[in-house]
């Protein structure tokens, strides 16, 4: 495992022969670049193309993830944890992604992004209750997180008065996604603590495979499975933008 952990690739190019500081610089720069491109593509899809089918988009995203993971050479034979380990993680992961994307039908993109950026507070709170973690933070860290949330509230109040694409339904959806995010980060850490040989790629592969069937009921109940499919077929630029989002979101799938 140690040799495997020391081997790093970027777009199929090995970085292992470079000094660690160069590896860090290249990887961190690539992360921020991917984050930037992902944000541009997301705003284009949600605001310009008005495509806000969250459950369908998450369904497509899962298949793109599995395809990219396959190209990395990962297979179930390399798993170090049983499938049942990822059931709870899969449920909150798919729920979080579906609600986050679906909320953009009711919220503008900047407001949704501001909500998601405050997930540090629910993650900190939930960390004290997850078995295997029971994590406690210094008081000043809780104060910092609360101040961040207060800033969000002020932003939200101003945004609600100036932008028409602001709805209470969207707020409820994105808050529900934040609740699931609070479980997501802590469950992920608990799995890593339970078995130190667990890799990030295994966690992403297993949680997407297990979570895939969970996306079908909400897609059918909301009618997205047909509406979104027709929308994708009628606009080719939508396909390219969706793939760009999925591709550049992969490095931060568990951010």
C-alpha positions as CSV (number, residue, x, y, z in Angstrom):
1,X,0.0,0.0,0.0
2,X,2.8,2.4,0.8
3,X,4.2,2.2,-2.8
4,X,0.7,2.6,-4.2
5,X,0.1,5.7,-2.0
6,X,3.4,7.3,-3.2
7,X,2.4,6.9,-6.8
8,X,0.6,9.9,-8.2
9,X,-0.7,10.5,-11.7
10,X,-2.2,13.5,-13.4
11,X,-4.0,12.9,-16.7
12,X,-2.1,9.6,-17.0
13,X,1.3,11.3,-16.4
14,X,3.3,10.0,-13.4
15,X,4.4,12.7,-10.9
16,X,6.4,10.3,-8.7
17,X,9.8,11.3,-10.1
18,X,9.3,14.9,-9.2
19,X,10.0,16.5,-5.7
20,X,7.2,16.5,-3.3
21,X,6.8,20.3,-3.4
22,X,6.4,20.1,-7.1
23,X,3.8,17.4,-6.8
24,X,1.9,19.4,-4.3
25,X,2.1,22.6,-6.4
26,X,0.9,20.7,-9.6
27,X,-1.9,18.8,-7.8
28,X,-3.2,21.9,-5.9
29,X,-3.1,24.0,-9.0
30,X,-4.9,21.3,-10.9
31,X,-7.6,21.2,-8.2
32,X,-8.3,24.9,-8.3
33,X,-8.3,24.9,-12.1
34,X,-10.8,22.0,-12.1
35,X,-12.9,23.8,-9.5
36,X,-12.9,27.0,-11.7
37,X,-13.9,25.1,-14.9
38,X,-16.5,23.1,-13.0
39,X,-18.1,26.3,-11.7
40,X,-18.2,27.9,-15.1
41,X,-19.8,24.8,-16.6
42,X,-22.3,24.6,-13.8
43,X,-23.4,28.2,-14.1
44,X,-23.7,27.8,-17.9
45,X,-25.9,24.7,-17.6
46,X,-28.1,25.9,-14.8
47,X,-28.4,29.6,-15.6
48,X,-28.0,29.8,-19.4
49,X,-29.5,26.5,-20.5
50,X,-32.0,26.3,-17.6
51,X,-31.3,22.6,-17.0
52,X,-32.2,21.9,-13.4
53,X,-33.0,18.2,-13.2
54,X,-31.0,17.3,-10.2
55,X,-31.7,13.6,-9.8
56,X,-31.2,12.9,-13.5
57,X,-27.9,14.9,-13.6
58,X,-26.7,13.0,-10.6
59,X,-27.6,9.7,-12.4
60,X,-25.5,10.8,-15.4
61,X,-22.7,11.9,-13.1
62,X,-22.5,8.4,-11.5
63,X,-21.9,6.8,-14.9
64,X,-19.2,9.3,-15.8
65,X,-17.5,8.7,-12.5
66,X,-17.6,4.9,-13.0
67,X,-16.1,5.3,-16.5
68,X,-13.3,7.5,-15.3
69,X,-12.6,5.1,-12.4
70,X,-12.5,2.2,-14.8
71,X,-9.8,4.1,-16.9
72,X,-7.8,4.4,-13.7
73,X,-7.6,0.6,-13.5
74,X,-9.7,0.1,-10.4
75,X,-11.8,-3.0,-10.0
76,X,-13.8,-4.6,-7.2
77,X,-11.0,-7.1,-6.7
78,X,-9.0,-4.3,-5.1
79,X,-11.6,-3.5,-2.5
80,X,-10.5,-3.8,1.2
81,X,-13.9,-3.2,2.7
82,X,-17.2,-5.1,2.3
83,X,-20.0,-3.6,0.2
84,X,-22.2,-3.1,3.2
85,X,-19.7,-0.6,4.6
86,X,-20.8,1.9,1.9
87,X,-24.6,1.7,2.2
88,X,-25.1,4.7,4.5
89,X,-22.5,6.7,2.7
90,X,-24.1,6.0,-0.7
91,X,-27.5,7.1,0.5
92,X,-26.3,10.5,1.9
93,X,-24.0,11.0,-1.1
94,X,-26.8,10.6,-3.7
95,X,-29.3,12.5,-1.6
96,X,-26.9,15.4,-1.2
97,X,-26.0,15.6,-4.9
98,X,-29.6,15.3,-6.1
99,X,-30.9,17.9,-3.7
100,X,-28.0,20.3,-4.4
101,X,-28.5,20.2,-8.1
102,X,-32.3,20.2,-7.9
103,X,-32.3,23.3,-5.7
104,X,-31.0,25.3,-8.6
105,X,-34.5,25.2,-10.1
106,X,-35.6,27.5,-7.3
107,X,-32.3,29.3,-6.3
108,X,-29.8,31.3,-8.3
109,X,-26.4,29.7,-8.5
110,X,-24.5,32.2,-6.3
111,X,-27.0,31.7,-3.4
112,X,-26.8,27.9,-3.7
113,X,-23.0,28.1,-3.7
114,X,-23.0,30.3,-0.6
115,X,-25.2,27.8,1.3
116,X,-22.9,24.9,0.3
117,X,-19.8,26.7,1.5
118,X,-21.1,26.8,5.0
119,X,-21.3,23.0,5.4
120,X,-18.3,23.1,7.8
121,X,-20.7,23.9,10.7
122,X,-23.0,20.9,10.3
123,X,-20.0,18.7,9.7
124,X,-18.4,19.9,12.9
125,X,-21.6,19.4,14.9
126,X,-22.3,15.9,13.5
127,X,-18.8,14.8,14.1
128,X,-19.5,14.7,17.8
129,X,-22.2,12.0,17.3
130,X,-20.8,9.7,14.7
131,X,-19.6,6.4,16.3
132,X,-15.8,6.0,15.8
133,X,-15.2,9.7,15.7
134,X,-16.8,11.5,18.7
135,X,-14.8,14.6,17.6
136,X,-14.8,17.8,19.6
137,X,-13.4,21.1,18.4
138,X,-12.1,24.2,20.3
139,X,-14.7,26.8,21.2
140,X,-13.1,29.4,18.8
141,X,-13.6,27.1,15.8
142,X,-17.3,26.8,16.6
143,X,-17.5,30.6,16.9
144,X,-15.8,31.0,13.5
145,X,-18.3,28.6,11.9
146,X,-21.3,30.4,13.5
147,X,-20.0,33.8,12.2
148,X,-19.8,32.2,8.7
149,X,-23.4,31.1,8.9
150,X,-24.5,34.6,10.1
151,X,-22.8,36.1,7.1
152,X,-24.8,33.7,5.0
153,X,-28.0,34.8,6.6
154,X,-27.3,38.4,5.8
155,X,-26.4,37.5,2.2
156,X,-29.6,35.5,1.9
157,X,-31.9,38.2,3.1
158,X,-30.4,40.7,0.6
159,X,-30.5,38.1,-2.2
160,X,-34.2,37.3,-1.6
161,X,-35.2,40.9,-2.2
162,X,-33.1,41.5,-5.4
163,X,-33.4,38.3,-7.4
164,X,-36.5,36.6,-8.7
165,X,-35.0,33.1,-8.8
166,X,-35.1,32.7,-5.0
167,X,-37.6,30.4,-3.4
168,X,-38.2,28.9,0.1
169,X,-38.4,25.5,-1.6
170,X,-34.9,25.9,-2.9
171,X,-33.7,26.9,0.6
172,X,-35.3,23.8,2.2
173,X,-33.7,21.6,-0.5
174,X,-30.2,23.0,-0.1
175,X,-30.5,22.9,3.7
176,X,-31.5,19.2,3.5
177,X,-28.4,18.7,1.3
178,X,-26.3,20.3,4.0
179,X,-27.7,17.9,6.6
180,X,-26.7,15.0,4.4
181,X,-23.3,16.6,3.9
182,X,-22.8,16.6,7.6
183,X,-23.2,12.8,7.6
184,X,-21.2,12.4,4.4
185,X,-17.9,13.9,5.6
186,X,-18.0,12.2,8.9
187,X,-19.0,8.8,7.6
188,X,-16.1,9.0,5.1
189,X,-13.7,9.8,7.9
190,X,-15.1,7.0,10.0
191,X,-14.5,4.5,7.2
192,X,-10.9,5.7,6.8
193,X,-10.3,5.3,10.5
194,X,-11.9,1.8,10.5
195,X,-9.5,0.6,7.8
196,X,-6.4,2.7,7.0
197,X,-5.9,0.8,3.7
198,X,-9.1,2.3,2.3
199,X,-8.4,4.4,-0.8
200,X,-10.4,7.4,-2.0
201,X,-11.0,5.8,-5.4
202,X,-12.5,2.7,-3.7
203,X,-14.7,4.8,-1.6
204,X,-16.0,6.8,-4.6
205,X,-16.4,3.6,-6.7
206,X,-18.4,1.7,-4.1
207,X,-20.5,4.6,-3.0
208,X,-21.6,5.3,-6.5
209,X,-22.3,1.7,-7.4
210,X,-24.3,1.1,-4.3
211,X,-26.1,4.5,-4.6
212,X,-27.0,4.2,-8.3
213,X,-30.3,2.3,-7.7
214,X,-31.3,4.9,-5.1
215,X,-31.6,7.6,-7.8
216,X,-34.2,5.8,-9.8
217,X,-37.3,6.3,-7.5
218,X,-36.9,10.1,-7.2
219,X,-36.3,10.4,-11.0
220,X,-39.5,8.5,-11.8
221,X,-41.6,10.2,-9.1
222,X,-40.6,13.7,-10.3
223,X,-40.8,12.9,-14.0
224,X,-37.2,13.9,-14.6
225,X,-36.3,10.7,-16.3
226,X,-38.3,11.7,-19.4
227,X,-38.2,15.5,-19.3
228,X,-34.4,15.6,-18.8
229,X,-33.8,13.0,-21.5
230,X,-35.7,15.0,-24.1
231,X,-33.9,18.2,-23.0
232,X,-30.5,16.6,-23.5
233,X,-31.4,15.2,-26.9
234,X,-32.5,18.6,-28.2
235,X,-29.3,20.4,-27.2
236,X,-25.9,19.0,-28.0
237,X,-24.0,21.8,-26.1
238,X,-25.7,20.5,-23.0
239,X,-24.1,17.1,-23.3
240,X,-20.6,18.7,-23.5
241,X,-21.2,21.0,-20.6
242,X,-22.6,18.2,-18.4
243,X,-19.6,16.0,-19.1
244,X,-17.3,18.9,-18.2
245,X,-19.0,19.3,-14.9
246,X,-18.8,15.6,-14.1
247,X,-15.1,15.4,-15.2
248,X,-13.8,18.4,-13.3
249,X,-16.0,17.6,-10.2
250,X,-14.4,14.2,-9.7
251,X,-11.3,15.4,-7.8
252,X,-13.6,17.2,-5.3
253,X,-16.3,14.6,-5.1
254,X,-15.9,14.5,-1.3
255,X,-14.9,18.1,-0.7
